[in-house]
Structure formats: C-alpha cells, structure tokens
Amino acid sequence: MKTSISIFTLLLILCGSVIAAKPFPPTSELPPQPEPPDPLVMFDGKPVASKNDWLKKRQPELKALFQHYEYGYFPSPAKFKTTTDYVDRKFLNGKATLKLATLTFAEKKAPQIHLLLVVPNKRKSPAPVFLGLNFSGNHSLVTDANVPLPTSWINGKYPGVVDHYATDAGRGQQADVWAIEQSIDRGYASASIFSGEIQPDLTNATTGVREAFHGSKDPQHDWGNIAAWAWGLQRGIDYLETDTDIDQKKMAVVGHSRLGKAALLAAAFDDRIALAVPLQAGAGGTSPARGKIGESVQRINTGFPHWFCGEFKKFNDQPERLPFDQHCLIALCAPRPVLLSNATEDTWANPAGQFEMLKAADKVYRLVGTDGLASNAMPEEGRLIESTLGYYIRPGKHSMTADDWKIFLDFADKHFGKPH
C-alpha cells in the first residue's frame, strides 16, 4: 500500500486557492462578444505579446475564468492510498499484463476509485499509455471475471445493467468500443476508470467526489460533473506516475462525448498529460458556445444541469457574454498535441464548429513555439490532419469504435514516436 501524490499535485494544492480567489464581474456586466474572444488578449484588454505573457499571465487567467463561469472551481488534489488488487502477467494470451488497482482517499465520504491497466509485455522500455473514463464499468471492457463489478449507479442503456446496477452479463460488452488488444499490438498501454465511481451521472447524486470535496463554498461556483470527472482523470495520472511500466512523458487522455469534455478539461489543467483526444465532445467541450449548429448552452444546461457550475446557466440565453469560448480551453493545452475527432452524422456535436475552434487556438500554439493546425480547410472524410492540432472526421454516428482507436494510435505515433 502506498500514498500517491506528485510534486505537480503539491504545486496545485499551493496555488489552487490563489486561482480561486481572483474576483470577476457578474455575468450581467460582461460585454457581449459575438465573435469568439481572442485568446491572446487579456480580460482587461491588454495584448499577450510573448510566450512569457501567455504562461505567466493569460494561461492562469483563462483557467480562473473557465472555473468561475463554466466548470466550477476544482478542489485541491487529494491524497490517496493505492492497493494492487490483482495482476495477471499472461493476459491476452500472454501479450499483456493486466493490473487492477484501488485508490482510497483519506476523506471518508470519498468513493474508492478502481483503475484497470493493461500493459504490453513485448517492449524494450516503459510504454506510452492512453487513460480514459468509461461509461459502464471496468468489467465491461474485458471478459476477465477477476475484474470486480462496480457497485455505483450506471445508466440503464448499457448491456448487462439491471435496475441501474452492473451484472455479470455486462462483462466484455464494451470490448469493441475500447479495442484494448489493438492498443497492446501497437505498443500502447490502456488504462480506464468507471466515470460513475468518480461521480454518478445524476442531477441529485448523494455519492461521489462532489459530495466529499468542494472547490468553492459558494454553491453557484462549486464544481460540476465535468470538472469532477476531469479531476478523477488527474488522480488516475497520479497513479500512473508511480507505475514503472508506464512512460510518464507519454501519458495521453481520451474520452467520448461528455467524457471527452472531461478529458480535454483534465489536459488543459494538467501539464503531465502529454496528448489529448476528446472524441465528439461537442458543447461544453470542443464545439463553440456561440455556435448555431448542434447542442446549445441552453440545451445542455437544461438537459444536464449537474455537468457545469450554476454560473454557467446564466449564459443560457446570452452565450455571447462568455469571456472565452472553447478554443481557449484547447489553447490551454499548448504546446501539447490535441486531436478533435468526429463523425459526419453527429451534427449535434457540430464537427465544423470544432474545426473553427482549432483554427482559433492555432495562434497560441505558434506563439509558444510549435506548429498548430496544418490546414485552414476541413479535411475530407477519412483523412487525418496530424499536426499538433489535429482533426479527423469519418462517416457514421456518435460513437467510439475500433476504427477510431486506429486514428488515435496513428496520431500518437506521430507525436510520441512509435513505441519500441
């Protein structure tokens, strides 16, 4: 059993209260800005003239703005103890090692978080890893009966879920979605946590990290579920930092839909995450709040009032008052690679608007000294733009597939180098 908390986490604890303390005007006093705000202009109108200005001034300001007006304030990272519950070194017919770990927080109200990790056995060095949250439990990603069933609430639409709880019938039902063996064959480790263990996707949940930890004493500015899931991903990164089988310089996050929003948010606030793939993340994630296509701020706040902080609801009828748009969240990842991946039939996620967000974030990437987006025009179906700001669109609907994972791995190969 070991306690996991990194130097990065300690720094967040020290500076978190400073970020949360900065005052901002009420929503009604924010001036309307029909066009997405320039990420290289400070809140007070002063230009960001250098990389140092971005890193020391604008980046912290944007993090504070996103917490204040959209996601709510994160609590400080929490210490936890780790237990390794199970290891199978002959997983996938000897190709990989399966590890199951439990993260237990000191706060009694906090849920335990169970992490599933599969690492390729055939390698000469620590493996790069994709960490993502899943919708239906770790047991649904593999057929191994040693993976315990989650005991928290699950959306009833997933196979093997009875009265919103997992049963053995759900084992391996999401194996094709996560395509773990494909990642192993490409030299990548795969890690996952059930999102519902971190925070159930319920409006009035009585369990989860939001009940145990608070980022603000003001309920209007306390964190919502998207931030809670992002925070849970960061605790997964805390754990992966302690595993010698993992290349700590090549830790990527991935997520689909609402969990894609969380993946991007986690990466924007955590420099340890070296690459982010928010798949079809849409409103409140990768598509513009000011967009006229797909899900609107009003619609997402009405349908999912628990995802964002209370202050965000004040923008339902006036998203043009937001002092940022989602391109600024992408820009917070600079200079690290971000891939936005979409499907042609998923108009709800506004694929064209997402491409515009990449274009608007490009200038930040170039300011900090890397390439941004390699094209000003959306690519045709099936062609990957593999620049540091990447884009891909395929035929089909809102889903995550093995074919999507091939693109994720191709993008990672480009920026991490092929594993060996």
Secondary structure as UniProt FT lines:
FT   STRAND          2..4
FT   HELIX           7..21
FT   HELIX           27..29
FT   TURN            39..40
FT   TURN            43..44
FT   HELIX           51..53
FT   HELIX           54..58
FT   HELIX           59..66
FT   HELIX           67..71
FT   STRAND          80..91
FT   TURN            92..95
FT   STRAND          96..105
FT   TURN            108..109
FT   STRAND          113..120
FT   STRAND          127..134
FT   HELIX           138..140
FT   TURN            145..146
FT   TURN            156..157
FT   TURN            159..160
FT   STRAND          161..162
FT   TURN            163..164
FT   STRAND          165..166
FT   HELIX           168..170
FT   TURN            171..174
FT   HELIX           175..178
FT   HELIX           180..185
FT   TURN            186..187
FT   STRAND          189..194
FT   HELIX           195..198
FT   TURN            203..204
FT   HELIX           209..212
FT   TURN            219..221
FT   HELIX           225..240
FT   TURN            241..242
FT   TURN            244..245
FT   STRAND          246..256
FT   HELIX           258..268
FT   TURN            271..272
FT   STRAND          275..279
FT   TURN            283..286
FT   TURN            289..290
FT   HELIX           297..303
FT   TURN            305..306
FT   HELIX           310..315
FT   TURN            316..317
FT   HELIX           319..321
FT   HELIX           326..331
FT   TURN            332..335
FT   STRAND          338..343
FT   TURN            344..345
FT   HELIX           347..349
FT   HELIX           351..367
FT   TURN            368..369
FT   TURN            381..382
FT   STRAND          389..394
FT   HELIX           402..416
//
